[in-house]
Amino acid sequence: MSAITRRAFAASSVAAAALGLMPARAETYPARPVTLVVPWGAGGGTDATARVLATMLEKELGQPFNVVNRVGGSGVVGHTAIATATPDGYTIGMLTVELTMMHWQGLTDLTPRSFTPLAMMNEDAPGIQVSSASPYRTVKELAVTIKDAPPGKFRASGTGQGGIWHLALIGWMQSMGLPANQIAWVPSNGAAPAMQDLAAGNIDLATCSVPEARPAIEAGKVRSLAIMAPARNPVFPDVPTLKEAMGIDYSIGGWRGIGGPKGLPPEIAARLTTTMKRIFDSAEFRAFITSRGFGMAWRDAGQFADFMDKGDAQMGAAMKAAGLAKT
């Protein structure tokens, strides 16, 4: 299906749902609890977002939306669980930016085209976090030491091997003229376990988003030195951008959205998309997102499909340049 066709299909489905023209199947959906799969561990930003969405979807649609964490394989396990579910609307899940990266690494055959996109609701930039016990008070101090250290002496984490926060680290290294492997990457099942490793001193830094690091920051276990974004996050106004701190104009971002298996009935997909738009526009959801410092970014089904297609091509090019692509 072409990008234009997919956009038109999604738009017509949503319009039909709004006019009440959908078949009875959508009117009675959901008739029983729905499973919401999260490909990353409990306690991270993706998990937190999913649990808020699940609560609000239950309020909107009158059935429980049960969050299930399916971790492993750098996101492959959870995304596979979504893609291979029965396409009846009773298993949906969080799609994350790693979906546009995993197949380039040869980890899976899944691509964005393996899913029915429903809505994208969030986009975030990564930060550079260190333990509160770290001697580095600024990102420039950290960078100077990294440059002088032998490759692999410093260890970092934040997501799986070749994930978005790993690619963020590689991009930062390359922007300083350093090799992609200057810092050894320690794979993890999301930001939450990476924060635990950072606080325990098992790694030297983490490049997950600042909102994901917020609990550890507020607990005094971790501090953020810089953010890889064009502008500061208003919730973390004291964290400078890389450009401000080092003169490096480098930014990158991760995103989260909702999708289902390929072949989801269009009337059910449309109902979920319109429901999520109401949630996105609600004061409750906006309060959650802004309180966490997450970035709000709405894309409907067709826009989300196009966004993932473009991101897939961009990530492929970036990963090939970094030597991470195997396909």
N, C-alpha and C positions, 0 to 999 in steps of 0.2 A: 504494500500500500504506500503510495507516495506521501510526502509530507503534506502537500496541499489536500490530498484526499483525506488523510488522517485528521487534519484540522477541521475540514468541512464535516466529517463524520461526527467528531466530538461536539462541534458547535451545534449541529442539528439535533443530536441526542439530548444535549442539555436544554435546548430550546423546547423540544417536545416534552421533556420532563416538566419544565416550568409551566407549560400550557395544560398539563394534565392529560397528555395524549398517550402516555405509555401504557402498555398492557397491564393486566391485573398482577402479573408476576412482580413488577416493580412496586405496585401499590401494597402488596402483602410482604414485601421484603423489608427487613429480615423477619422471618417467622421463628427463628431460634438463635441461640448465641453465635457470634462471629469470632473467629480467631484472628488476631492481629500479630503477625510474626515480626520480630525484631532481629536482624542479623548480628546484632552486637550485644555486649554484656549489660547486665543490670547495673544501673547507677550512672551510666554515661549519658551524654546529651541526646542521643538517638532514642535511648530507652525512656528518658524523662519526657521527651516530646511525644512519644508513642502513648505513654500512659495518660497524659493529659488529653490527647486526641481520643483515646478509647473511652474515657469518662464522658467526654462531650458528645461523642457519637452515640453512646448509650442513652444519654438524655434526649438527643434529637430523634433517635430511631426506635427507642423502646425495648431494645434487647442488649444483653451484655456483650461487650467487645473485650475479649480476654487476651491480654498481652502474653505472648510466649516468646522467650528468648531462645533463638536457635543459633548458637555461636560456633565458630570454627572455620578453618580454611580461608582465613582472611576475608570473611564475608560470604564465601561460597555456600556454606551450609544453609544459612538463613535465606539467602536469595533463591537457592534451589528449592527450598521448601515452599516458597511463594509461587515460583514458576511452575512447579509440578503438581500443585494442588488442583482439586476439581474446580473447574471454572464456573462455580455457581454463586459466588459472592460470599461464601461462608468462610473463606480463607483469603485474607488480603495481607498486606504487610508494608513495612517501611522500606523503600528503595533509597539507597544512598549512593554517593558519588563513586564508590568503589565498583559499582555495576559497570561503569564506563572504563574500568581499568583491569578487572580480573581476567577477562578473556585475552587481553593483550599479553598477559603473563603466562598464558597457557594453563591457567588454573581451572577453567571451565569453558563450556561453549556458550554460556549465557551472554546475551547482549541486551541492550534496552528493548530490542524488538521481540524479546522473549516474554514480554509482559504486556498487560493492559494498563497504561498509565492513567491515573485518576486525578492527581493534583500534586503540585509542588508547593511547599509552604514555608520553606526555610533555606537560608544560605548564609554560611559563616566563613570567616577567615581564621587561619591558625595563628596562634601565638607561640612564643618561645619561652617555655617555663623551666625554671630550675628549682631545686630544693631550697628551703629557707636556710639550710645549713651550708649552701654553696657559697664560695668566696666571691662569686661574680655578682656585682650590683647593677651592672649595665650590660646590654647586649654587645656593646663595643668591646668591653673587657673580655667577655666570653669569646668573641670572634677572634681577638688577637691571640688568645691562648690556643684556640682550635687551629689556627693557621700554623702555629709553631709546633704543634703536636704531631707525632707520627700518625698516619692513617689508622683508624680503628681504635685509637686510645680512648676517645670519647664514645659513649654509648647513649643512644636515644631511642624513644618509643612514642607511641600514641595511637597506633592502629596496626593492621597486619602488614606483612611484607609487600611493598609496592602499592600500599594504600595511599589515600590522598595526603595524609599528614607525613608519610614517608616521602612522597613526591615533593611536598612543600619543603622538607629539609634538604632534599637534593637540589631543588631550585635555589635555595639560599646559598648552599655551598658553591654551586656553579656561578652564582652572581658575584661571589667573592674570588672567582678564579680557582677554586679548589675542586678536586675530583669528587665524583658522586659518592664514593665510598670513604671520604675523609672521616665521617662519623659512622660507626657501626650501628646498624638498625636492629633493635630487639623487637620482634613481632609481638603484638598483644591483641586481645579480643576487644579492643576499644580503649577509650580514654580513661575510664574508671580504673582498670587494672594498671594502666601505665602511670596514673597518678600515685597509686599505692607503691609501685616500684620506685618512682621518683622520690617520694617522701622517705622510703626506706633506704635510699642510697644505692639501689641496685642499678640505676642508670644515672646519667649526668644531666640530661635535659629531655624535655618532651615537647613535641610540636603539634599538640592538639589545639582545638579552639580555646580561647580564653573562657568562654562560658562553661565549657566542659571542665575546665580546671578550677572554676570558681569555688566549689566546696572546699577543695584543698587549700586554695588561696585564703579564703575566709577563716579556715581553721589554723592558719599560720604555718602550714606545712610546706607551702609552695609559693613562689612569687613569679609573676610574669614580667619579662624584660622588654618585649616588643611584640608587635602584631604585624602580620604580613598582609596589610590592607592599604588602600589609598588614603584612608582617614582613620582617626582614632574611633574606638567604640565608645559611644556616650556613656555606657554603663561602667566603663573602665577608663575614665578620662586621663588617668596618670600613666597609662601604658602607651608609649610612643610607637609610631610606625617605624618600619625599618628605614624608610627614607629620612625621617626626622633624626633617628638615632645614628645611622651609619651612612646616609647619602645613597642608599641602595633603593632604587625604584622597582621593587619586586612585590607582587601580590598574587594570591591564589585563594581559592575558596572551596569549601565542601558544601553539599546541599543534601536535603532530605525531602522525600515526597512519599506519596502513597500509591501503591499499584496492586494489581491482582494478576492472576495467571492469564496468559493469552487466551482469548476466546471468551472472556467474561461477557455475559449478555449485555448488550448496549443499554437497555433500559435500567438495569441494575447499576452499571457503571455510571450512567448519567445521574442516577439518584445519589450515589455516593459522592460524585463530584459536586453537585449542587449543595449537598449537606455540608461538605467540607468548606465550601465557600462561605456558608453562613457561619460556620465555626471560625474560620479565618477572620471574618469581619466582626466577630463578637468581642466585646470588651474583656471578657474572661480570658480568651485566648491571647489577645494582645497584651494583657497584663502579665500573663505567664511568660510570653516570649521576651518582652522588654525587661521584666524583672531578672531574667536569666542572662540578658545581654545578647540573646540570639538575634539574628537578622531575619526580618520578615520579607518573604518574597513569594508572591502568588503567581502560579501559572496553572491554567486549566488543563484538561486532558490533552488537547491538541498542542497547546503551547509547551507543555511538559515533554511531550513526545519529540517535538522539534528541538527543544533544549537538550535533551539527552542525546539525540542524534549528533548534534553539533559538538557537544562535550565529548562524545565517544571518539570522534575524529581528532579533536584537539589532544585528548589524553593519549591516544595512540601515537601521535607525533612526538609528544613530550617524552613518553616512556621509551620510544625508540631512540631518541637523542640521549637519554640517560642510560641506555643499555639494559633496561628492565623488560623490554618487550621480547616475547618469544614467538609471536605470530605475525 
